[in-house]
Amino acid sequence: MISREKLENNQVFLYVIVLLIAAGVGLLAPFVGEQLDVTISFVIAILMFSMFSQIPFTALKESFANRRFVGALLTVNYVAVPIVVWLLTMLLPEHPPLLLGVYLVLLTPCIDYVIVFTALGRGNEKAMLISTPILFFTQMLLLPLYLWLFLGKEASRIVEASPFLEAFLVLIVLPLVIAISLQLFAKKSQVGDQLIHLSAWLPVPFMALTLFVVVASQIGKLSASLEWIIKVIPIYILFMVIMPILSKFIGKTFKLDSKSGRALVFSGSTRNSLVVLPLALALPENINTLVAAIIVTQTMVEIIGEIIYIRVVPALIK
């Protein structure tokens, strides 16, 4: 029988295989992909719960213990990344839905599989895990501000508050509240503790299922957005090339050790595509397909980039 540790250690290869199968299903059997479209929100909600249940929200004070790492993490994700994204998007056409998709995905740091990639890249995955509550709350607070700064009035024009807020509450806040409640329950009850351990099996299979559902249901729609997708792929590649260099420099400035420096590289370069995807799908019908396609494209580019990272980052930061 496969162990959870073995499943987690091999999840990257599982995701690659799932992406290939999903692409095949979406392209060769588009009618199947269309049927999967309605399951996206449900699958993502369970994925969010499974990931949130493993994030130590009840140990939030502990997150601030490593002040140098937290300072470097916040500097990379909320100072360096926005500047890089703003500069890179100057290379794109002034098309608000296109820019919205890029901003949504690149301005939000990953809080889930970044921990796995950090471990595979010989980084400090424990520091990364403990810092995830900070990253989650800060990005939820700062994302609206960045959208307003970068898009101005266009943001309010193309983002309808009601469905956007509904998606945020149902797919992010509700799973978060349930996960935190379960963590508090686990501190007082053995049953709760067992449920937390049981939920630890969920992230990998549900991440794989989410990737399958999202790619299989959305890849057939990419052809309609191909003109824009071709334009954003070089931006995503440039982002993944630039951020490790900047993160290494910031890590040195904060005098981080090599393992923490590697974790910083992975955090600065890995984005929160699956968390913001429901927000994209909640946008008006005339633009949600394009915005979702822009986000899904980033996921596919990023998976390839992460496979390269786990070999390159240990050599970059010794």
N, C-alpha and C positions, 0 to 999 in steps of 0.2 A: 504493500500500500504506500502511496506517495505521501511524504511528510510535508507539512506546511513550509518548513525551511527550504526543502528541495523545490517546491512549487515557486516560492519567492525568488530563489536563486536563478531559476530558469524562466522567469516571467518575460524578460525582454525578448527572448526567442519565441515565446508563445505569442506575444503581441505582434511580432513580425509575421508569423504564420497566419494569425487571425486577420491581419490587415490584407494580406495577399488573397486569402479566401473570400473576405468581404468584398474586395475589389472585383474579384471574379463573379461573385453572385450578383453584385450591383450592376455590372456591365452585361453579363450574359443572361441574367434572369431579372430584368428590371421590375417586372410585376411583383416579384418576391420582395425586392427592396422597397417598393411603394407600400406594401403591407406592413413592413417593419417600421415605417415612419411614425405610426401612432404609438409605438412602444418606447420611443426615445425618452420621453419625460419620465416614465415609470422606471426604466432601467437606470437612468442617471440619478433619480432620487434615491434608489437603493444603494447605488455606488457612492453617492455623497454620504449617506449614513454609515456605510462600511468604512469609509476613509475617516470620517469625523470621529467614529468610535475609537479609532486607534491613535488619534491625536490627543496628547495629554493636556486638555483644556483645564482640568482641575489642578494642574501643576503650573498655572500661568506665572506665578511668582518665580518659579525655577527658571523660566524662559529668560528672565532678565539677569540671571546669575553671571552668565558669560557676557559681560558688557561689551567687550571689544568685538566679539563675534557678532552680537546683535547690532552694534553700531555700524560695523562693516556691511552687514546684511541689509540694513535699512538704507545705507548710503548707496549701495549697488542698485537695489531694486527701485528706490524712489527718488534718486538723484541722477545716477548714471544712466539707468535704463530709459527714463523719460526723455533725457537729452538725446540719447542715441536714436530712439524711436522718432522723435521730432525731426532730427536731421535726415534720417533714412526716408521718412515719408515725404520729404521735400522732393524726392526722386519720383514720386508717384503722381498721377493725374489728380486734379482737384475734383474728385468724385466722392461726395460725402459717405455713401454706403460702403465704398471700398475702404476709405480711411477709417470709418467706424469699426469695421471688421478687424483691421490691423491694430487699431488702438485697443480694442477690447481684449485681443489675445496677447499682445506684446507687453501691455502695461500691468498684467496680473501675474505675479510670480507663482509657480507651481507649489502645491502643498501636499501632493500625493506621491506619484512615482519618482519625484526628484530624490526622495529618501533612498529608494532602491538604486537609482543610478549613482548617487553619491557613494553608496556602499560599494558598488561594483567598480567605481573609479577610485577606490581607496581613500575616500574622504571621510570626514567626521560625521557619519550619519546620525549619531546620537544628538549632537549639537543641532543638526538640521531638523530632526524630529521634534526636539524640545522647543525649537523656534517657530514651528508651524502655526501655533495659535496667534503669535504676533503677526506673522505674514498674512494670515487669513483676515483678521480684523482690520489691519491697516489697509489692505487692498480694497476691501469692501467700502471703507471710508473714503479712500483717496481716488478710486476709479471715477466717480461722478465729477470730482474736481478736475481731474486730468481731461476728461471728455469735454468739460466746459471750457477749459483753457485752450485745448487744441481745436475743437470744433465750433466753439462759441454758440451762437444762436442756432446753428445747424443741428446741434445735438438735441435741443429741445424740439426742433421741428420734425426730426425723423424718429425720435424715440418717444413713443406714446407711454405715458407714465403707468396707466392701469395694467396692461398685460405684462409690462416689464416688471412692475412691482409684484404682480401675482406670481410670475415665474421665480422671482427672487425669494418670495415667502415660502412657496410650496417646495421648490427644488433645492433651496439652500438653507433658509432659516429653520424650516420644519425638521429636516434631517439633523441639523445642528442641535436643535433643542432636544430631540429624542436621544441623540448620542451623548450629550452632556448629562442628561437625566440618568441615562444608563450608567455612566461613569460614577455619578454621585451614589446611585443605588449599589454599585459594585463595591463601594467603600464600606457599606454597612451590611451587605448580604453576600453570602457565598453563591447564591443563585445568580445574582447580578454579575459577580466575578466570572462565573462560568459562561454567562451570556457574552461578556466582553471577549473572553478567550475564543468562544465560538464565532463571534463576529470577525475575529482576526483572519478567518479563512475566506471571508467574502471579498476583500478588495481585489485580489488577483483575478479570480474568475469573472467578477462583475466588471472589472476594467476591460478584460478581454471581450466580454459580452457587449459592453458599451461601445468599444471600438468597432466591433462587428456590426452592430445595429446602426451606428452613426455612419460608418463608411458605406455599408451596403445600401442604406436608404438615401444617402446624399450624393454618392459618386456619379450616379446617373444624371444628376442635376448639374454636375460640374461643367458639362459641355456648353450649357447656356451661359456659363460665367467664365469660359476658357480664356477669353480676351483679357479679363482682369486677373485671373489666376497666374497667367504667364508673367504678368507684371509684378506680382507679389513674391513669387518664388525667389528671385534674386535678393529681395529685401530680407526675407527670412534667412537665407544663407549668409548674407552679410552680417546680420544680427548675431548669428551663431559663431561667426569668425571674430567679430569685434568684442563681444562681451567677455570671453575668457581672458583676453589681453587686459581689458579694463579692470576686470575682477581681480586678476593677479596683482595689478598695480595697487588697487585699493586694499587688498589683503596685506600687502607689504607695508602700506601706510599705517594700517592698524596693528602691525606686528603680529599677524596671526601665524600659528605653526602650520606646517605643510598640510596636515589633514584638514584643518579648518579652512585653509586657503583653497583646497580642492572643493570643499563643500560650498564655499562662496562662489566658485566658478559655476558649479552646477545650478545653484539657486539663481544666479544672475542670468543664466542662459536658458533655463527651462521654464516654460510658460504654462498657464492654467487653462488650457484650451477646453477641457471637458467641463469645467465649472462655468465658464462664460458662454458655452454653447447654448444652454437653455435660454439665456438672456437674448441671444441672437435670434433664436427661433420664436421668441415672443414679440419680435419686431413686426411692423406692418408687413402684410403679404407681398407688397411690391418690392421689398428689399431684403426680407429675411433669408431668401434662398441664396442671394449673393453673399451676404454677411456670413451665413453659416458655411458656405463654400470656402470663403477666405480663411475661416477658423479651422475647418477640417484640413485644408491644405497645409496649414502651419503644423498641425499634429503629425502629418505624414512626413514632412520635412524634418521635424524635430526628432522623431523616432530614429531616423537614419543618422542624424547628427549625434544623438546620444550614444549610439553604438560606436561611433568614431571617438567621442569624448572619453568613454571608459578606457580607451587605450592611450589617448593623447594626453589627457589631463594629468595622470600620474607623472608623465615625463615632463610636462610643462611646469609643474610645481613639485619640486623635490625637497 
